[in-house]
Amino acid sequence: MDVFKGVDYLEIDSLFNEEELLIRNTVREFVSEEIIPIIEKYNRESKFPAELIPKMAELGLFGTTLPQKYNCAELNNVAYGLVMQELERGDSGIRSFVSVQSALVMYPIFTFGSEEQKDYWLPKLAKGEKIGCFGLTEPDYGSNPGGMVTKAEKVQDGYLLNGAKMWITNGSIADVAVVWAKLDGIVKGFLVEKGFKGFSAPEMKGKHSLRASVTSELIFDNVFIPDKNILPLTTGLKNPLMCLNQARYGIAWGVVGAMMACYDSALNYAKSRIQFSKPIAAYQITQQKLVYMLTEISKAQLLNIQLGRLKDKGTLKHTQVSLAKRNNCEKALDVAHVAREILGANGILDEYPVMRHAANLESVKTYEGTHEMHTLIVGEDITGFSAFD
């Protein structure tokens, strides 16, 4: 299969350094050779392609920004963003897997864990020998995670955990779950290992979106958590929100990959589809749609690289991440819809990637904070008034 050429109307590649481009091109080739040929089959069968895990680990795609001492690549945040972009060109579910493993499992263990926890878990997660998931959202508490009812109670030598989480990526295949629960009213993080008595993770079925991804419930029925499995540096709700900010950063980059895939598919189709004796690309309305898509991709690319440079400088604000996640997800879904229009009836076939991306992006727009919540996060920042209540 030909390696994807990319979409770069504004010569944005000139803004990346040599290492960033090398990482991007390596993952781009991997997606073209390993993901694109199999993803429609897995999407159709609603299965996650677990065969990709060791291959992605070998490329160093898990915990890419973490130190080399944990078998991680220790790349900068722009390179990490480019990894997310290329993976989502393959499929949102594949990017979600890597994003959860990296931003929602390895990051909290690295940031809030003990040295023993880091030394044990991070190398195994980096190598793909262990899979992780992140348990924050509950059946009744999505946008309001502070209302969680999952509770931990101190007992001799550990804690008893009771409650449930929902919409958990990787849950049923995970070896460890980073679970957030209230201990004496304060949100704390716990490492809940597969096989702990009273812990189950049934997979959620019947999805029209993210079909090539494992989505699960987590159920805790008097689960005993030993003392060594609490994340000792967790001090409240701000800690899981810090993790979500890492994930949202990756999503802002990731959806650009989906936009590129939809645009490229629509452009190639429009050039070859003949109606009324000429390609539909020769008609004004089709050109308007293609230019709209290209413009939104270019704007999102520029937004992302500035986001990444700020993150690498250590000055990035979570409100800026919200602005990017909000904009890029909305525009990615718009681009997918416009691409589907250009493809006409062919747009609903899985011979083309557009409908799959559109369905996936319906989820990506609402997870890790809905469009509306990110609007209010930025709105509060610029006005000084909280409109959440």
GIPEVEN-V216879 format. One record per pair of residues at least 12 apart in sequence whose ideal C-beta (glycine too) atoms are under 6 Angstrom apart, sorted by sequence separation. I is the first residue (numbers start at 1). J is the second residue. D is the distance in whole Angstrom. If there is no record, write none. Layout:
i j d
I J D
I J D
//
This chain:
i j d
109 121 5
376 388 6
60 73 4
150 163 3
179 192 5
203 216 5
149 163 6
340 354 5
65 80 5
176 191 6
177 192 4
201 216 5
202 217 5
339 354 5
64 80 5
106 122 6
270 286 5
176 193 5
201 218 5
307 324 5
106 125 5
175 194 5
200 219 5
161 181 6
199 220 6
303 324 5
336 357 5
61 83 6
336 358 4
198 221 4
267 290 6
4 28 6
198 222 5
199 223 5
198 223 4
336 361 6
3 29 5
105 132 3
138 165 6
139 166 5
196 223 5
4 32 5
300 328 5
333 361 4
3 32 5
137 166 6
152 181 4
172 201 5
332 361 5
104 134 4
135 165 4
137 167 5
151 181 6
171 201 4
263 293 5
1 32 5
101 132 6
150 181 4
151 182 5
152 183 4
172 203 4
333 365 6
135 168 6
100 134 6
133 168 5
190 225 5
296 331 4
329 364 6
329 365 4
61 98 5
133 170 4
133 171 5
191 229 4
259 297 5
62 101 5
63 102 5
131 170 6
190 229 6
296 335 6
62 102 6
190 230 6
133 174 4
173 214 5
177 218 6
131 173 5
132 174 6
135 177 5
172 214 5
189 231 4
293 335 5
63 106 4
131 174 5
66 110 6
131 175 5
132 176 5
133 177 5
134 178 5
135 179 4
136 180 5
170 214 6
172 216 4
256 300 5
130 175 4
171 216 3
189 234 4
293 338 6
326 371 6
188 234 5
171 218 6
168 216 5
326 374 4
187 236 5
289 338 5
325 374 6
168 218 5
186 236 6
187 237 5
39 90 6
166 217 5
253 304 5
39 91 5
70 122 4
71 123 4
252 304 6
322 374 4
70 123 5
165 218 4
289 342 6
72 126 5
31 86 5
35 90 3
71 126 4
164 219 5
322 377 4
323 378 5
23 79 5
27 83 5
70 126 6
322 378 5
163 220 5
20 78 5
24 82 4
28 86 5
31 89 6
162 220 6
319 377 6
20 79 5
27 86 4
31 90 4
161 220 4
319 378 6
180 240 5
160 222 5
161 223 4
319 381 4
63 126 5
62 126 5
161 225 6
158 224 6
159 225 4
158 225 5
158 226 4
100 169 5
158 227 5
57 127 5
100 170 5
108 178 5
157 227 6
57 128 3
249 321 5
252 324 4
270 342 6
96 169 5
105 178 5
245 318 5
248 321 5
252 325 5
255 328 5
259 332 5
262 335 5
266 339 4
54 128 5
251 325 6
255 329 5
258 332 5
262 336 5
269 343 5
53 128 5
245 321 6
252 328 5
259 335 5
266 342 4
112 189 6
248 325 4
255 332 4
262 339 4
135 218 5
265 352 5
265 353 6
265 354 6
146 237 5
261 353 5
262 354 5
262 357 5
261 357 6
258 357 5
136 240 5
93 210 5
96 213 5
251 368 6
113 231 5
114 232 5
93 212 4
112 231 4
93 213 3
248 368 5
91 212 5
112 233 4
247 368 5
112 234 5
244 368 6
108 243 5
107 243 6
104 243 5
107 246 5
103 246 4
104 247 6
103 247 4
103 250 6
99 247 6
209 359 5
210 360 6
99 250 5
208 359 6
209 360 6
209 362 5
210 363 5
209 363 4
95 254 4
48 212 6
46 211 4
48 213 6
48 214 5
84 250 4
88 254 4
43 211 5
85 253 5
89 257 3
43 212 5
84 253 4
88 257 4
42 212 4
84 254 4
88 258 5
85 256 5
86 257 6
89 260 6
81 253 4
85 257 4
89 261 5
81 304 6
81 308 5
78 308 4
143 373 5
77 308 5
77 311 4
77 312 5
76 312 5
7 260 5
7 263 6
92 360 4
92 364 5
9 294 6
10 298 5
9 298 5
12 301 5
7 297 5
15 305 5
40 350 5
43 356 6
//
